[in-house]
């Protein structure tokens, strides 16, 4: 995973007060993300969809639930669209 703005970086509404949306993925994009828990500092790798809905920026790809504010997206990387097309499998 990269840490540059072209591929992914540290972007989540609570930790990005500048609000520079040009550095976020497009709405609906699915990403592989590294998230950190605010209290335990535990880290997980998850797949998320970027939604930018008022008080929610990220939703899980499995059940479409909001990413809890207990977790902060610290890095993300776009998943190539070709990988998401499973119709030929």
N, C-alpha and C positions, 0 to 999 in steps of 0.2 A: 504494500500500500504506500502510496506516495503522500507527501505532506505539502504538495504544492496546490495552488488554487485550480489548476486545470483538471486534476484528477480527483482530489479530495482533500479535506483539511478539517480543522476544528470549527464546526459550525453547528450550533444549536441555539434556539431562541434565548434561553436564560443566560448563556455564556457569550452571546454575540450582541452586545448592546448597540453596536454601530448599525446593525440592521442592513448591512450591505448584501442584498439578495442576489447580486450578480455573481456571487461566488458559490451559490447553492446549486444543486442539480435542478433540472426542470421538474415541475410539479408532475407527479406520477412516476418519476424515475425510481427504479429499484436499485439499491446499493448494498454492498457488504460494508458493515460498520463495526467499529470498535466502540463499545460503550463502557463507561465507568460509573460505578455506584458512588453516590455522594458521601456516604458514611463509611462503608466497608472498604472503599477504593478498589473493590473487585472489578475485574475486566472481563467482558464477554464479547465474542464475535457473533453478530446477528445479521439477518437480512431485514432491511427496512424499506419502506416506500416514503418518499418525500411528498408531503401534502400541503404544508403551509396554510393551515386552517385556523385563523384567529389565535387561539391559545395553544395550538398543537402543530408542530412541524413534521413529526415523524409518526408513522404507524407501522405496526408489525406486518410482515407479509403473510404470516400463517393465519391469523384470525382478524386482521385489520383493526386491532385495538390500538389506542393511543400509547405511545411510549411514555412511561411514567416519568414525572419530573425528578424522580429519585436517580435516574440515569441520564448521563450527559454523553452525547455523541462526540467522541474525541478525534476520530478519523473516519473517513468514508471513501469508498472507491466505487465508481460506476460498474455495473455488471453489463457486459456487452449485450445488446439486444438479441444477437444471434444465439446467445446462450439461453435466453428466455423462451425461444421458440422450440417447444417440445413436440410440436405436431408431427415431426418426422421420426420420432422415437417409437 
